[in-house]
Amino acid sequence: MMELTFLGSGGGRFMTITQKRGTGGFILKDDVKIHVDPGPGALVKSWEHNEDPRELDALVVSHCHIDHYNDCGVLIDAMTNGVTKKKGALIGSKSVIDGIGFHLQSKNYSEGYLKRIEALKSGDSAKVGNVKIIATPTIHSDPTTIGFKFITSEGNISYISDTQYFPDLSKWHKDARILIICVTRPSHNRVPYHLNTTDAIKLAQNIHPELIVMTHIGMKMHMDGADTERKEIEDKTNIKTIIAKEGEKLLIDALSITTSL
Ligand SMILES: [Zn+2]
């Protein structure tokens, strides 16, 4: 059995500064506990939903935009128990690893801090416990942005982070049981370097996951009615589609995916 806990479904500047939807990313629990894309609120929402951040084994961060990365520093402090334990891994894009440098140096704990810091580019992989993490390509305004495919004890979980659509993208996420996807804008509306509903449908039709989880919903999509977009994805793909609810847990075993809410 493995578990995913979502700490919000928001993304983009206006959602981030208003917190109409949370921007805390999500936590993957298998034999290890990994926080993915800890945007603003990740620390507070972790505690609100009974996820002790001191238990984390790794932070995995797709890129250095504030809605994905903001709480990285404070979660490193939590993961290392207030910088008293040499523990945990920080795995992310080159921009994330370069950007966090000041935080690490300012603590003056260059030796006894994180156990491991790894910058990945598309095609690279890393391991945390028994979870293998494969970095996948993107086309985004932070040019070092990566997505992730997590190979877990209960199958593959894909996270398509911020990117514009490109045809090869789905090949990297084949065999995903769950497709977590940053869908920023509704159909017929587009912001450069981000996915919209139409793109999400094309990706899901090629990848055929058991479940689609929408996240990173921007303000326009929120105001226009994100559930209409969810339904459009579900109707056109015939694949169960949900919007990540804050605090929602997905329990995943070989046969089923069930939700706590
Ligand atoms: Zn971004």
py3Dmol code that shows the C-alpha trace and the ligand (Angstrom):
import py3Dmol

protein = """\
ATOM      1  CA  MET A   1       0.000   0.000   0.000  1.00  0.00           C
ATOM      2  CA  MET A   2       1.248   3.481  -0.782  1.00  0.00           C
ATOM      3  CA  GLU A   3      -0.308   6.848  -0.198  1.00  0.00           C
ATOM      4  CA  LEU A   4      -0.501  10.295  -1.795  1.00  0.00           C
ATOM      5  CA  THR A   5      -1.597  13.333   0.241  1.00  0.00           C
ATOM      6  CA  PHE A   6      -2.436  16.555  -1.573  1.00  0.00           C
ATOM      7  CA  LEU A   7      -1.894  19.923   0.087  1.00  0.00           C
ATOM      8  CA  GLY A   8      -3.790  22.008  -2.432  1.00  0.00           C
ATOM      9  CA  SER A   9      -4.666  22.318  -6.101  1.00  0.00           C
ATOM     10  CA  GLY A  10      -3.616  25.889  -6.879  1.00  0.00           C
ATOM     11  CA  GLY A  11      -0.855  27.377  -8.999  1.00  0.00           C
ATOM     12  CA  GLY A  12       0.110  30.536 -10.810  1.00  0.00           C
ATOM     13  CA  ARG A  13       0.757  34.000  -9.410  1.00  0.00           C
ATOM     14  CA  PHE A  14      -2.759  35.085  -8.526  1.00  0.00           C
ATOM     15  CA  MET A  15      -3.800  31.816  -6.920  1.00  0.00           C
ATOM     16  CA  THR A  16      -0.575  31.773  -4.956  1.00  0.00           C
ATOM     17  CA  ILE A  17      -0.924  35.269  -3.500  1.00  0.00           C
ATOM     18  CA  THR A  18      -4.628  34.828  -2.650  1.00  0.00           C
ATOM     19  CA  GLN A  19      -4.511  31.145  -1.560  1.00  0.00           C
ATOM     20  CA  LYS A  20      -8.017  30.526  -2.943  1.00  0.00           C
ATOM     21  CA  ARG A  21      -6.594  27.065  -3.519  1.00  0.00           C
ATOM     22  CA  GLY A  22      -3.610  25.808  -1.561  1.00  0.00           C
ATOM     23  CA  THR A  23      -0.158  25.602  -3.131  1.00  0.00           C
ATOM     24  CA  GLY A  24       1.533  23.090  -0.814  1.00  0.00           C
ATOM     25  CA  GLY A  25       2.264  20.367  -3.384  1.00  0.00           C
ATOM     26  CA  PHE A  26       1.841  16.723  -2.384  1.00  0.00           C
ATOM     27  CA  ILE A  27       3.415  14.018  -0.245  1.00  0.00           C
ATOM     28  CA  LEU A  28       4.200  10.541  -1.554  1.00  0.00           C
ATOM     29  CA  LYS A  29       4.506   7.795   1.058  1.00  0.00           C
ATOM     30  CA  ASP A  30       5.914   4.396   0.205  1.00  0.00           C
ATOM     31  CA  ASP A  31       8.818   2.925   2.201  1.00  0.00           C
ATOM     32  CA  VAL A  32       9.932   6.574   2.385  1.00  0.00           C
ATOM     33  CA  LYS A  33       8.154   9.912   2.658  1.00  0.00           C
ATOM     34  CA  ILE A  34       8.757  12.454  -0.118  1.00  0.00           C
ATOM     35  CA  HIS A  35       7.333  15.986  -0.399  1.00  0.00           C
ATOM     36  CA  VAL A  36       6.944  17.080  -4.019  1.00  0.00           C
ATOM     37  CA  ASP A  37       6.867  20.760  -5.079  1.00  0.00           C
ATOM     38  CA  PRO A  38       6.430  22.458  -1.695  1.00  0.00           C
ATOM     39  CA  GLY A  39       4.971  25.813  -2.686  1.00  0.00           C
ATOM     40  CA  PRO A  40       3.787  28.488  -0.244  1.00  0.00           C
ATOM     41  CA  GLY A  41       1.876  26.912   2.651  1.00  0.00           C
ATOM     42  CA  ALA A  42       3.513  23.489   2.394  1.00  0.00           C
ATOM     43  CA  LEU A  43       4.828  23.565   5.964  1.00  0.00           C
ATOM     44  CA  VAL A  44       1.607  24.887   7.520  1.00  0.00           C
ATOM     45  CA  LYS A  45      -0.642  22.574   5.491  1.00  0.00           C
ATOM     46  CA  SER A  46       1.534  19.576   6.388  1.00  0.00           C
ATOM     47  CA  TRP A  47       0.862  20.152  10.073  1.00  0.00           C
ATOM     48  CA  GLU A  48      -2.830  20.941   9.444  1.00  0.00           C
ATOM     49  CA  HIS A  49      -3.235  17.544   7.829  1.00  0.00           C
ATOM     50  CA  ASN A  50      -1.199  15.562  10.362  1.00  0.00           C
ATOM     51  CA  GLU A  51       1.834  15.111   8.154  1.00  0.00           C
ATOM     52  CA  ASP A  52       4.858  15.680  10.370  1.00  0.00           C
ATOM     53  CA  PRO A  53       7.532  17.229   8.101  1.00  0.00           C
ATOM     54  CA  ARG A  54      10.291  15.945  10.405  1.00  0.00           C
ATOM     55  CA  GLU A  55       9.487  12.475   9.038  1.00  0.00           C
ATOM     56  CA  LEU A  56      10.420  13.446   5.473  1.00  0.00           C
ATOM     57  CA  ASP A  57      13.156  11.534   3.678  1.00  0.00           C
ATOM     58  CA  ALA A  58      13.333  13.770   0.611  1.00  0.00           C
ATOM     59  CA  LEU A  59      12.166  16.941  -1.064  1.00  0.00           C
ATOM     60  CA  VAL A  60      11.669  16.614  -4.792  1.00  0.00           C
ATOM     61  CA  VAL A  61      11.246  19.928  -6.585  1.00  0.00           C
ATOM     62  CA  SER A  62      10.531  20.455 -10.274  1.00  0.00           C
ATOM     63  CA  HIS A  63      11.717  24.044 -10.694  1.00  0.00           C
ATOM     64  CA  CYS A  64      12.541  27.314  -9.094  1.00  0.00           C
ATOM     65  CA  HIS A  65       9.212  29.157  -9.445  1.00  0.00           C
ATOM     66  CA  ILE A  66       7.768  30.282  -6.155  1.00  0.00           C
ATOM     67  CA  ASP A  67       4.491  28.302  -6.405  1.00  0.00           C
ATOM     68  CA  HIS A  68       6.537  25.082  -6.540  1.00  0.00           C
ATOM     69  CA  TYR A  69       9.565  25.913  -4.461  1.00  0.00           C
ATOM     70  CA  ASN A  70       8.817  28.528  -1.800  1.00  0.00           C
ATOM     71  CA  ASP A  71       8.746  26.308   1.321  1.00  0.00           C
ATOM     72  CA  CYS A  72      11.785  24.279   0.311  1.00  0.00           C
ATOM     73  CA  GLY A  73      14.111  25.998   2.792  1.00  0.00           C
ATOM     74  CA  VAL A  74      11.856  25.649   5.814  1.00  0.00           C
ATOM     75  CA  LEU A  75      11.082  22.014   4.966  1.00  0.00           C
ATOM     76  CA  ILE A  76      14.820  21.277   4.812  1.00  0.00           C
ATOM     77  CA  ASP A  77      15.003  22.649   8.346  1.00  0.00           C
ATOM     78  CA  ALA A  78      12.089  20.392   9.360  1.00  0.00           C
ATOM     79  CA  MET A  79      13.466  17.293   7.615  1.00  0.00           C
ATOM     80  CA  THR A  80      16.772  17.728   9.439  1.00  0.00           C
ATOM     81  CA  ASN A  81      14.927  18.249  12.754  1.00  0.00           C
ATOM     82  CA  GLY A  82      15.876  21.915  13.017  1.00  0.00           C
ATOM     83  CA  VAL A  83      19.309  21.271  11.516  1.00  0.00           C
ATOM     84  CA  THR A  84      20.272  18.824  14.250  1.00  0.00           C
ATOM     85  CA  LYS A  85      20.325  15.631  12.165  1.00  0.00           C
ATOM     86  CA  LYS A  86      22.275  14.834   9.031  1.00  0.00           C
ATOM     87  CA  LYS A  87      19.367  13.440   7.106  1.00  0.00           C
ATOM     88  CA  GLY A  88      17.345  13.564   3.928  1.00  0.00           C
ATOM     89  CA  ALA A  89      17.794  14.319   0.254  1.00  0.00           C
ATOM     90  CA  LEU A  90      17.070  17.383  -1.829  1.00  0.00           C
ATOM     91  CA  ILE A  91      16.463  16.392  -5.439  1.00  0.00           C
ATOM     92  CA  GLY A  92      15.463  18.942  -8.031  1.00  0.00           C
ATOM     93  CA  SER A  93      16.154  20.915 -11.155  1.00  0.00           C
ATOM     94  CA  LYS A  94      19.484  22.709 -11.481  1.00  0.00           C
ATOM     95  CA  SER A  95      17.727  26.000 -10.738  1.00  0.00           C
ATOM     96  CA  VAL A  96      16.380  24.614  -7.433  1.00  0.00           C
ATOM     97  CA  ILE A  97      19.739  23.307  -6.301  1.00  0.00           C
ATOM     98  CA  ASP A  98      21.503  26.548  -7.279  1.00  0.00           C
ATOM     99  CA  GLY A  99      18.745  28.647  -5.693  1.00  0.00           C
ATOM    100  CA  ILE A 100      18.777  26.896  -2.328  1.00  0.00           C
ATOM    101  CA  GLY A 101      22.525  27.445  -1.955  1.00  0.00           C
ATOM    102  CA  PHE A 102      22.112  30.657   0.007  1.00  0.00           C
ATOM    103  CA  HIS A 103      19.775  28.992   2.507  1.00  0.00           C
ATOM    104  CA  LEU A 104      22.218  26.163   3.102  1.00  0.00           C
ATOM    105  CA  GLN A 105      25.242  28.454   3.427  1.00  0.00           C
ATOM    106  CA  SER A 106      23.428  30.873   5.722  1.00  0.00           C
ATOM    107  CA  LYS A 107      22.924  28.005   8.170  1.00  0.00           C
ATOM    108  CA  ASN A 108      26.664  27.405   8.193  1.00  0.00           C
ATOM    109  CA  TYR A 109      26.103  23.671   8.290  1.00  0.00           C
ATOM    110  CA  SER A 110      27.749  22.766   5.039  1.00  0.00           C
ATOM    111  CA  GLU A 111      28.963  19.428   6.441  1.00  0.00           C
ATOM    112  CA  GLY A 112      26.230  18.218   8.772  1.00  0.00           C
ATOM    113  CA  TYR A 113      23.026  19.053   6.981  1.00  0.00           C
ATOM    114  CA  LEU A 114      21.336  17.270   4.143  1.00  0.00           C
ATOM    115  CA  LYS A 115      22.704  13.831   3.387  1.00  0.00           C
ATOM    116  CA  ARG A 116      22.353  14.281  -0.330  1.00  0.00           C
ATOM    117  CA  ILE A 117      21.769  17.075  -2.844  1.00  0.00           C
ATOM    118  CA  GLU A 118      21.141  16.076  -6.453  1.00  0.00           C
ATOM    119  CA  ALA A 119      20.395  18.212  -9.493  1.00  0.00           C
ATOM    120  CA  LEU A 120      18.630  16.193 -12.172  1.00  0.00           C
ATOM    121  CA  LYS A 121      18.044  16.917 -15.824  1.00  0.00           C
ATOM    122  CA  SER A 122      15.674  15.113 -18.149  1.00  0.00           C
ATOM    123  CA  GLY A 123      16.572  11.428 -18.395  1.00  0.00           C
ATOM    124  CA  ASP A 124      18.487  11.337 -15.100  1.00  0.00           C
ATOM    125  CA  SER A 125      17.249   9.238 -12.218  1.00  0.00           C
ATOM    126  CA  ALA A 126      17.692   9.046  -8.464  1.00  0.00           C
ATOM    127  CA  LYS A 127      16.595   6.671  -5.707  1.00  0.00           C
ATOM    128  CA  VAL A 128      15.100   7.403  -2.298  1.00  0.00           C
ATOM    129  CA  GLY A 129      14.543   4.176  -0.371  1.00  0.00           C
ATOM    130  CA  ASN A 130      12.955   1.844  -2.885  1.00  0.00           C
ATOM    131  CA  VAL A 131      11.341   4.659  -4.868  1.00  0.00           C
ATOM    132  CA  LYS A 132      13.057   5.386  -8.172  1.00  0.00           C
ATOM    133  CA  ILE A 133      12.604   8.900  -9.515  1.00  0.00           C
ATOM    134  CA  ILE A 134      13.052   9.570 -13.225  1.00  0.00           C
ATOM    135  CA  ALA A 135      13.344  13.196 -14.368  1.00  0.00           C
ATOM    136  CA  THR A 136      11.214  13.939 -17.430  1.00  0.00           C
ATOM    137  CA  PRO A 137      11.477  16.774 -19.973  1.00  0.00           C
ATOM    138  CA  THR A 138       9.510  20.019 -20.091  1.00  0.00           C
ATOM    139  CA  ILE A 139       9.392  23.241 -22.064  1.00  0.00           C
ATOM    140  CA  HIS A 140       9.039  25.963 -19.461  1.00  0.00           C
ATOM    141  CA  SER A 141      10.245  29.488 -18.701  1.00  0.00           C
ATOM    142  CA  ASP A 142      12.658  28.054 -16.124  1.00  0.00           C
ATOM    143  CA  PRO A 143      14.561  26.098 -18.785  1.00  0.00           C
ATOM    144  CA  THR A 144      15.903  23.573 -16.242  1.00  0.00           C
ATOM    145  CA  THR A 145      12.382  22.495 -15.153  1.00  0.00           C
ATOM    146  CA  ILE A 146      11.800  18.740 -14.926  1.00  0.00           C
ATOM    147  CA  GLY A 147       8.753  16.536 -14.375  1.00  0.00           C
ATOM    148  CA  PHE A 148       8.919  13.243 -12.499  1.00  0.00           C
ATOM    149  CA  LYS A 149       7.997   9.617 -12.879  1.00  0.00           C
ATOM    150  CA  PHE A 150       8.021   7.821  -9.520  1.00  0.00           C
ATOM    151  CA  ILE A 151       8.467   4.058  -9.709  1.00  0.00           C
ATOM    152  CA  THR A 152       6.920   2.821  -6.472  1.00  0.00           C
ATOM    153  CA  SER A 153       5.955  -0.468  -4.834  1.00  0.00           C
ATOM    154  CA  GLU A 154       2.441  -0.054  -6.285  1.00  0.00           C
ATOM    155  CA  GLY A 155       3.325   1.038  -9.804  1.00  0.00           C
ATOM    156  CA  ASN A 156       4.244   4.266 -11.534  1.00  0.00           C
ATOM    157  CA  ILE A 157       3.016   7.697 -10.508  1.00  0.00           C
ATOM    158  CA  SER A 158       3.661  10.515 -12.977  1.00  0.00           C
ATOM    159  CA  TYR A 159       3.802  14.194 -12.181  1.00  0.00           C
ATOM    160  CA  ILE A 160       3.763  16.510 -15.181  1.00  0.00           C
ATOM    161  CA  SER A 161       4.861  19.829 -13.763  1.00  0.00           C
ATOM    162  CA  ASP A 162       4.774  23.187 -15.538  1.00  0.00           C
ATOM    163  CA  THR A 163       5.420  22.774 -19.244  1.00  0.00           C
ATOM    164  CA  GLN A 164       3.886  23.600 -22.566  1.00  0.00           C
ATOM    165  CA  TYR A 165       2.512  20.658 -24.539  1.00  0.00           C
ATOM    166  CA  PHE A 166       4.809  18.772 -26.890  1.00  0.00           C
ATOM    167  CA  PRO A 167       4.073  15.454 -28.593  1.00  0.00           C
ATOM    168  CA  ASP A 168       6.925  13.427 -27.045  1.00  0.00           C
ATOM    169  CA  LEU A 169       5.872  14.290 -23.507  1.00  0.00           C
ATOM    170  CA  SER A 170       3.405  11.425 -23.174  1.00  0.00           C
ATOM    171  CA  LYS A 171       6.063   8.803 -24.066  1.00  0.00           C
ATOM    172  CA  TRP A 172       7.922   9.652 -20.864  1.00  0.00           C
ATOM    173  CA  HIS A 173       4.853   8.990 -18.765  1.00  0.00           C
ATOM    174  CA  LYS A 174       3.644   5.738 -20.344  1.00  0.00           C
ATOM    175  CA  ASP A 175       2.604   3.109 -17.792  1.00  0.00           C
ATOM    176  CA  ALA A 176       1.600   5.701 -15.178  1.00  0.00           C
ATOM    177  CA  ARG A 177      -1.223   4.405 -12.966  1.00  0.00           C
ATOM    178  CA  ILE A 178      -1.884   7.898 -11.691  1.00  0.00           C
ATOM    179  CA  LEU A 179      -1.233  11.010 -13.777  1.00  0.00           C
ATOM    180  CA  ILE A 180      -0.877  14.148 -11.658  1.00  0.00           C
ATOM    181  CA  ILE A 181      -0.911  17.059 -14.026  1.00  0.00           C
ATOM    182  CA  CYS A 182      -0.462  20.819 -13.693  1.00  0.00           C
ATOM    183  CA  VAL A 183      -3.430  22.122 -15.691  1.00  0.00           C
ATOM    184  CA  THR A 184      -3.219  25.889 -15.408  1.00  0.00           C
ATOM    185  CA  ARG A 185      -5.787  27.131 -17.905  1.00  0.00           C
ATOM    186  CA  PRO A 186      -9.160  26.005 -19.311  1.00  0.00           C
ATOM    187  CA  SER A 187      -9.690  24.867 -22.931  1.00  0.00           C
ATOM    188  CA  HIS A 188      -9.388  27.556 -25.588  1.00  0.00           C
ATOM    189  CA  ASN A 189      -7.289  29.654 -23.266  1.00  0.00           C
ATOM    190  CA  ARG A 190      -3.587  29.552 -23.014  1.00  0.00           C
ATOM    191  CA  VAL A 191      -0.720  31.083 -21.132  1.00  0.00           C
ATOM    192  CA  PRO A 192       2.775  30.477 -22.527  1.00  0.00           C
ATOM    193  CA  TYR A 193       4.751  27.528 -21.128  1.00  0.00           C
ATOM    194  CA  HIS A 194       1.745  25.966 -19.314  1.00  0.00           C
ATOM    195  CA  LEU A 195      -0.807  23.242 -20.023  1.00  0.00           C
ATOM    196  CA  ASN A 196      -4.540  23.742 -20.512  1.00  0.00           C
ATOM    197  CA  THR A 197      -7.489  21.333 -20.469  1.00  0.00           C
ATOM    198  CA  THR A 198      -7.107  20.497 -24.172  1.00  0.00           C
ATOM    199  CA  ASP A 199      -3.458  19.536 -23.628  1.00  0.00           C
ATOM    200  CA  ALA A 200      -4.352  17.442 -20.572  1.00  0.00           C
ATOM    201  CA  ILE A 201      -6.890  15.493 -22.651  1.00  0.00           C
ATOM    202  CA  LYS A 202      -4.310  14.760 -25.368  1.00  0.00           C
ATOM    203  CA  LEU A 203      -1.746  13.613 -22.797  1.00  0.00           C
ATOM    204  CA  ALA A 204      -4.216  11.421 -20.916  1.00  0.00           C
ATOM    205  CA  GLN A 205      -5.459   9.816 -24.154  1.00  0.00           C
ATOM    206  CA  ASN A 206      -1.892   8.780 -24.951  1.00  0.00           C
ATOM    207  CA  ILE A 207      -0.889   7.727 -21.432  1.00  0.00           C
ATOM    208  CA  HIS A 208      -4.121   5.921 -20.351  1.00  0.00           C
ATOM    209  CA  PRO A 209      -3.688   6.182 -16.569  1.00  0.00           C
ATOM    210  CA  GLU A 210      -6.217   4.677 -14.136  1.00  0.00           C
ATOM    211  CA  LEU A 211      -6.737   8.092 -12.546  1.00  0.00           C
ATOM    212  CA  ILE A 212      -6.035  11.720 -13.499  1.00  0.00           C
ATOM    213  CA  VAL A 213      -5.399  14.236 -10.706  1.00  0.00           C
ATOM    214  CA  MET A 214      -5.585  17.902 -11.736  1.00  0.00           C
ATOM    215  CA  THR A 215      -3.542  20.421  -9.815  1.00  0.00           C
ATOM    216  CA  HIS A 216      -1.903  23.857 -10.334  1.00  0.00           C
ATOM    217  CA  ILE A 217      -5.263  25.402 -11.230  1.00  0.00           C
ATOM    218  CA  GLY A 218      -4.776  29.067 -12.065  1.00  0.00           C
ATOM    219  CA  MET A 219      -7.090  31.941 -11.164  1.00  0.00           C
ATOM    220  CA  LYS A 220      -8.870  32.115 -14.520  1.00  0.00           C
ATOM    221  CA  MET A 221      -9.694  28.429 -14.437  1.00  0.00           C
ATOM    222  CA  HIS A 222     -10.771  28.717 -10.798  1.00  0.00           C
ATOM    223  CA  MET A 223     -13.091  31.644 -11.531  1.00  0.00           C
ATOM    224  CA  ASP A 224     -14.534  30.106 -14.710  1.00  0.00           C
ATOM    225  CA  GLY A 225     -15.314  26.823 -12.937  1.00  0.00           C
ATOM    226  CA  ALA A 226     -12.568  24.235 -12.689  1.00  0.00           C
ATOM    227  CA  ASP A 227     -15.083  21.424 -12.213  1.00  0.00           C
ATOM    228  CA  THR A 228     -16.431  21.987 -15.747  1.00  0.00           C
ATOM    229  CA  GLU A 229     -12.894  21.448 -17.023  1.00  0.00           C
ATOM    230  CA  ARG A 230     -12.501  18.341 -14.845  1.00  0.00           C
ATOM    231  CA  LYS A 231     -15.707  16.934 -16.320  1.00  0.00           C
ATOM    232  CA  GLU A 232     -14.545  17.707 -19.872  1.00  0.00           C
ATOM    233  CA  ILE A 233     -11.325  15.758 -19.269  1.00  0.00           C
ATOM    234  CA  GLU A 234     -13.253  12.854 -17.738  1.00  0.00           C
ATOM    235  CA  ASP A 235     -15.877  12.774 -20.521  1.00  0.00           C
ATOM    236  CA  LYS A 236     -13.387  12.966 -23.384  1.00  0.00           C
ATOM    237  CA  THR A 237     -10.940  10.412 -21.962  1.00  0.00           C
ATOM    238  CA  ASN A 238     -13.293   8.048 -20.094  1.00  0.00           C
ATOM    239  CA  ILE A 239     -10.762   8.134 -17.264  1.00  0.00           C
ATOM    240  CA  LYS A 240     -11.771   9.061 -13.730  1.00  0.00           C
ATOM    241  CA  THR A 241     -10.533  12.610 -13.129  1.00  0.00           C
ATOM    242  CA  ILE A 242     -10.362  14.486  -9.823  1.00  0.00           C
ATOM    243  CA  ILE A 243      -9.137  17.871  -8.674  1.00  0.00           C
ATOM    244  CA  ALA A 244      -6.668  17.455  -5.808  1.00  0.00           C
ATOM    245  CA  LYS A 245      -8.493  18.415  -2.619  1.00  0.00           C
ATOM    246  CA  GLU A 246      -6.500  19.824   0.241  1.00  0.00           C
ATOM    247  CA  GLY A 247      -5.888  17.074   2.780  1.00  0.00           C
ATOM    248  CA  GLU A 248      -7.165  14.350   0.450  1.00  0.00           C
ATOM    249  CA  LYS A 249      -5.321  11.050   0.612  1.00  0.00           C
ATOM    250  CA  LEU A 250      -5.224   8.486  -2.161  1.00  0.00           C
ATOM    251  CA  LEU A 251      -4.576   4.942  -0.946  1.00  0.00           C
ATOM    252  CA  ILE A 252      -3.029   2.841  -3.663  1.00  0.00           C
ATOM    253  CA  ASP A 253      -2.554  -0.912  -3.781  1.00  0.00           C
ATOM    254  CA  ALA A 254      -2.115  -3.343  -6.634  1.00  0.00           C
ATOM    255  CA  LEU A 255      -5.841  -3.576  -7.325  1.00  0.00           C
ATOM    256  CA  SER A 256      -7.377  -0.279  -6.357  1.00  0.00           C
ATOM    257  CA  ILE A 257      -7.025   3.441  -5.799  1.00  0.00           C
ATOM    258  CA  THR A 258      -9.316   4.771  -3.077  1.00  0.00           C
ATOM    259  CA  THR A 259      -9.726   8.240  -1.692  1.00  0.00           C
ATOM    260  CA  SER A 260     -10.023   9.373   1.924  1.00  0.00           C
ATOM    261  CA  LEU A 261     -12.505  12.206   1.176  1.00  0.00           C
TER     262      LEU A 261
END
"""
ligand_1 = """\
1
ZN
Zn 6.552 27.498 -13.310
"""
view = py3Dmol.view(width=600, height=400)
view.addModel(protein, "pdb")
view.setStyle({"model": 0}, {"cartoon": {"style": "trace"}})
view.addModel(ligand_1, "xyz")
view.setStyle({"model": 1}, {"stick": {}})
view.zoomTo()
view.show()
